[in-house]
Amino acid sequence: MSDTAATVIDSVFRRFDAADLTFGHGADKAWDEAVALVLHVPGLSDQRESLETTISNSDLSTINQLAQRRIVERVPLAYLFGECTYVGLSFVLEPGVMIPRSPIGHLLRDERLDPWLHEPARILDLCSGTGCLGIVAALQFPNARVTLVELDQQALAVAKHNVARHGLESRIEVVAGDVTSDGLDETLRGSWAGTWDLILSNPPYVDDETMTNRAAEYYAEPAAGLAGGGEGLDIIDAILRRLPTWLAAQGVFVCEVGESAPAFQRNYPQLDVVWLDLPSGGEGVFLLEAKQVHA
């Protein structure tokens, strides 16, 4: 009897569900990961009609091998695939580079930042990783120029690959830089713009306690892409100190602090930030207008 996508999904789901896996790298439950795996290997679309497609023996073998690695090694599927889908876009990915999942991308795609934006001409993405946020922003604002800033050399190479994949080389520059270093100011002076209308950041923000107790799947990601110091705010503190230099007079800063949001509120009570609604999931994303920054 032939195995259809539907029967294989059910089988993989039962294996994942019994394995006590941790989710959070693009899916939040065993069923979603089973669907993603089974559809990915034969290249099926995420449509109901795909469920009746017969899965070849070769593809079934690959699915079972990847499922076993997911269970035994606790490797997120995106690393097993070498790519991921984020807000409907495809991105190249490698182990050692953070997996895209920030809710900021959904806010950009769904135009939920529009009340504060005035058709930004210059966009800066700090701690850009794969380049996903800057690329989403560039596609959302086709007249804008975007600067990606990333410290890690492997992530820089992946970001450049993704920029090329989306045909955005003429509008996106990729800059090597450390957002905690005073030297970044000099680096940015040589970029396309002196100030930016929209600054985005999904920096490392996991506090020390959480880093110590994180699930196995999160050990698969680079610690430097997660660790934000004692309260999770070390990188964010550094960005905020330099923000008046970077943000245009009518610009906005959008940043994810995740579970470190309570610490952020305790440490920055003077900042009148807007905590954004996140209908696509996630937590701890705020918006800060230039008038607050320059004050």
C-alpha positions as CSV (number, residue, x, y, z in Angstrom):
1,M,0.0,0.0,0.0
2,S,1.3,3.4,-1.0
3,D,2.1,6.0,1.6
4,T,0.4,9.4,1.0
5,A,1.6,12.6,2.4
6,A,-1.3,12.5,4.9
7,T,-0.4,9.1,6.3
8,V,3.3,10.0,6.5
9,I,2.5,13.3,8.3
10,D,0.4,11.3,10.8
11,S,3.3,8.9,11.4
12,V,5.9,11.6,11.9
13,F,3.6,13.5,14.1
14,R,3.2,10.6,16.4
15,R,6.9,10.1,16.6
16,F,7.5,13.8,17.3
17,D,4.7,14.0,19.8
18,A,6.1,11.1,21.8
19,A,9.7,12.5,21.8
20,D,9.2,15.4,24.2
21,L,10.7,17.9,21.6
22,T,10.9,21.6,22.2
23,F,9.5,23.9,19.5
24,G,9.9,27.5,18.7
25,H,12.0,27.7,15.5
26,G,9.2,28.5,13.1
27,A,6.7,26.0,14.5
28,D,5.2,25.7,17.9
29,K,3.8,22.2,18.0
30,A,4.6,18.7,16.8
31,W,1.9,18.6,14.1
32,D,3.3,21.7,12.4
33,E,6.8,20.3,12.3
34,A,5.6,17.0,10.9
35,V,3.7,18.8,8.1
36,A,6.7,21.0,7.3
37,L,9.1,18.0,7.1
38,V,6.9,15.8,5.0
39,L,6.0,18.5,2.5
40,H,9.6,19.8,2.3
41,V,11.3,16.7,1.2
42,P,9.3,16.0,-2.0
43,G,8.8,19.8,-2.5
44,L,5.0,19.7,-2.1
45,S,3.0,22.9,-1.6
46,D,1.2,23.6,1.7
47,Q,-2.2,22.9,0.2
48,R,-4.9,20.4,1.0
49,E,-4.5,18.7,-2.4
50,S,-0.9,17.7,-1.4
51,L,-2.2,15.4,1.3
52,E,-3.2,12.7,-1.3
53,T,0.2,12.8,-3.1
54,T,2.0,9.5,-2.9
55,I,5.4,9.7,-1.2
56,S,8.2,7.8,-3.1
57,N,10.3,5.3,-1.3
58,S,13.3,7.5,-1.7
59,D,11.6,10.5,-0.2
60,L,10.1,8.4,2.6
61,S,13.6,7.2,3.5
62,T,14.8,10.8,3.6
63,I,11.9,11.9,5.7
64,N,12.5,9.1,8.2
65,Q,16.2,9.9,8.4
66,L,15.5,13.6,9.1
67,A,12.8,12.8,11.6
68,Q,15.2,10.5,13.5
69,R,17.9,13.3,13.5
70,R,15.3,15.8,14.8
71,I,14.4,13.4,17.6
72,V,17.9,12.1,18.6
73,E,20.0,15.2,18.0
74,R,17.4,17.8,18.9
75,V,18.4,19.8,15.8
76,P,15.8,22.3,14.6
77,L,14.3,21.4,11.2
78,A,15.6,24.6,9.5
79,Y,19.2,23.4,10.1
80,L,18.4,20.0,8.7
81,F,16.8,21.6,5.6
82,G,19.6,24.2,5.1
83,E,16.9,26.8,4.5
84,C,13.7,28.2,6.1
85,T,10.5,30.0,5.2
86,Y,10.0,33.2,7.1
87,V,6.9,35.5,6.5
88,G,6.4,33.6,3.2
89,L,9.9,34.1,1.9
90,S,12.7,31.6,1.5
91,F,16.1,32.1,3.2
92,V,19.3,30.2,3.1
93,L,20.4,29.0,6.5
94,E,23.4,27.2,8.0
95,P,24.0,25.7,11.5
96,G,25.8,28.4,13.4
97,V,23.5,31.2,12.2
98,M,20.4,32.2,14.1
99,I,17.1,30.8,12.7
100,P,14.7,33.7,11.6
101,R,11.5,33.9,13.7
102,S,11.2,37.5,14.9
103,P,7.6,38.9,15.0
104,I,9.0,42.1,13.5
105,G,9.0,40.6,10.1
106,H,5.2,39.9,10.4
107,L,4.7,43.5,11.5
108,L,6.5,44.8,8.4
109,R,4.7,42.4,6.1
110,D,1.2,43.2,7.5
111,E,1.8,46.9,7.5
112,R,1.3,47.2,11.2
113,L,4.1,49.8,11.6
114,D,2.5,52.1,9.0
115,P,1.0,54.5,11.5
116,W,4.5,55.5,12.6
117,L,6.3,55.3,9.3
118,H,6.6,57.9,6.6
119,E,7.8,55.8,3.6
120,P,11.4,55.3,4.9
121,A,14.1,56.0,2.4
122,R,16.9,54.6,4.6
123,I,16.6,51.5,6.8
124,L,19.2,50.0,9.2
125,D,19.0,46.4,10.5
126,L,21.3,45.9,13.5
127,C,22.3,42.3,14.5
128,S,20.9,41.3,11.2
129,G,21.9,37.5,11.2
130,T,20.5,36.0,8.0
131,G,19.5,39.5,6.8
132,C,15.8,38.5,7.0
133,L,14.4,41.6,8.6
134,G,16.3,44.0,6.3
135,I,15.2,41.9,3.3
136,V,11.6,41.9,4.3
137,A,11.8,45.7,4.9
138,A,13.4,46.2,1.5
139,L,10.7,44.3,-0.2
140,Q,8.0,46.2,1.7
141,F,9.5,49.6,0.9
142,P,10.8,49.3,-2.7
143,N,12.3,52.7,-2.8
144,A,14.4,52.3,0.4
145,R,18.0,51.5,0.7
146,V,18.9,49.1,3.5
147,T,22.1,48.6,5.6
148,L,22.5,45.3,7.4
149,V,25.0,45.2,10.3
150,E,26.3,41.9,11.7
151,L,29.4,40.9,13.6
152,D,29.6,37.2,12.9
153,Q,31.4,36.4,9.7
154,Q,29.4,33.2,8.9
155,A,26.1,35.1,9.3
156,L,27.5,37.9,7.1
157,A,28.2,35.4,4.3
158,V,24.7,33.9,4.7
159,A,23.1,37.4,4.6
160,K,24.9,38.2,1.4
161,H,23.7,35.0,-0.1
162,N,20.1,35.8,0.9
163,V,20.3,39.4,-0.4
164,A,21.4,37.9,-3.8
165,R,18.7,35.3,-3.7
166,H,16.1,38.0,-3.5
167,G,17.8,40.2,-6.1
168,L,18.4,43.1,-3.8
169,E,22.1,43.7,-4.2
170,S,21.5,47.2,-5.6
171,R,19.5,48.3,-2.6
172,I,21.0,46.4,0.4
173,E,24.5,46.7,1.7
174,V,25.9,44.2,4.2
175,V,28.3,45.7,6.8
176,A,30.6,43.9,9.3
177,G,30.2,45.7,12.6
178,D,29.8,45.3,16.4
179,V,26.9,47.3,17.8
180,T,28.6,47.4,21.2
181,S,31.8,49.1,19.7
182,D,32.4,52.8,19.3
183,G,34.1,51.8,16.0
184,L,30.8,51.1,14.4
185,D,30.0,54.8,14.1
186,E,33.0,55.2,11.9
187,T,32.0,52.2,9.8
188,L,28.5,53.5,9.3
189,R,29.8,56.9,8.2
190,G,31.0,55.2,5.0
191,S,27.6,53.6,4.3
192,W,24.8,54.9,2.1
193,A,23.3,57.2,4.7
194,G,24.3,59.1,7.8
195,T,21.0,58.6,9.6
196,W,18.1,56.2,9.1
197,D,14.4,56.6,9.0
198,L,13.7,53.1,10.3
199,I,16.0,51.1,12.5
200,L,15.2,47.5,13.2
201,S,16.9,45.1,15.7
202,N,16.4,41.6,17.0
203,P,19.5,41.5,19.1
204,P,20.6,38.8,21.6
205,Y,18.4,39.3,24.6
206,V,18.3,36.0,26.6
207,D,19.3,36.6,30.2
208,D,21.9,34.5,32.0
209,E,19.4,32.4,33.9
210,T,17.5,31.4,30.8
211,M,20.7,30.7,28.9
212,T,21.7,28.2,31.6
213,N,18.4,26.4,31.5
214,R,17.5,26.5,27.8
215,A,16.2,23.5,26.0
216,A,18.5,21.3,23.9
217,E,17.2,22.7,20.6
218,Y,18.4,26.1,21.6
219,Y,21.9,24.8,22.2
220,A,22.0,24.0,18.4
221,E,22.0,27.8,17.8
222,P,25.0,30.0,18.4
223,A,25.2,31.2,22.0
224,A,26.4,34.6,20.8
225,G,23.1,35.1,18.9
226,L,21.1,34.5,22.1
227,A,23.0,35.7,25.1
228,G,22.2,39.2,26.2
229,G,24.0,39.2,29.6
230,G,22.7,39.3,33.1
231,E,19.2,40.7,32.5
232,G,19.4,40.2,28.8
233,L,19.9,43.9,28.0
234,D,23.6,44.3,27.3
235,I,23.4,44.6,23.6
236,I,20.2,46.6,23.7
237,D,21.8,49.1,26.2
238,A,24.7,49.6,23.7
239,I,22.3,50.2,20.9
240,L,20.2,52.7,22.9
241,R,23.3,54.7,23.8
242,R,24.1,55.2,20.1
243,L,20.6,55.6,18.8
244,P,20.5,59.4,18.9
245,T,23.4,59.4,16.4
246,W,21.8,57.0,14.0
247,L,18.1,57.8,14.1
248,A,16.7,60.5,11.7
249,A,14.6,63.3,13.2
250,Q,11.3,61.7,12.2
251,G,12.6,58.1,12.4
252,V,11.4,55.1,14.5
253,F,13.3,52.3,16.2
254,V,11.7,48.9,16.4
255,C,13.3,46.3,18.7
256,E,12.6,42.9,20.0
257,V,13.4,42.1,23.7
258,G,11.3,39.0,24.1
259,E,11.1,37.7,27.7
260,S,13.5,40.5,28.8
261,A,10.7,43.0,28.4
262,P,10.0,43.3,32.2
263,A,13.7,44.1,32.8
264,F,13.7,46.6,30.0
265,Q,10.7,48.4,31.5
266,R,12.4,48.5,35.0
267,N,15.6,49.8,33.5
268,Y,14.1,52.4,31.1
269,P,11.0,53.8,32.9
270,Q,11.7,57.2,31.3
271,L,11.2,55.9,27.7
272,D,7.7,56.2,26.4
273,V,7.8,53.2,24.2
274,V,4.9,51.6,22.3
275,W,4.6,47.9,23.0
276,L,3.3,46.5,19.8
277,D,0.5,43.9,19.4
278,L,1.8,40.7,17.9
279,P,-1.1,38.8,16.3
280,S,1.3,36.4,14.6
281,G,2.8,35.4,18.0
282,G,5.9,36.2,19.9
283,E,6.4,38.8,22.7
284,G,8.3,41.9,23.7
285,V,8.5,44.1,20.6
286,F,8.5,47.8,21.2
287,L,8.6,50.9,19.0
288,L,10.4,54.1,20.0
289,E,9.9,57.4,18.1
290,A,12.8,59.7,17.4
291,K,11.4,62.5,19.6
292,Q,11.8,60.2,22.6
293,V,15.3,59.3,21.6
294,H,16.5,62.8,21.0
295,A,14.9,64.0,24.2
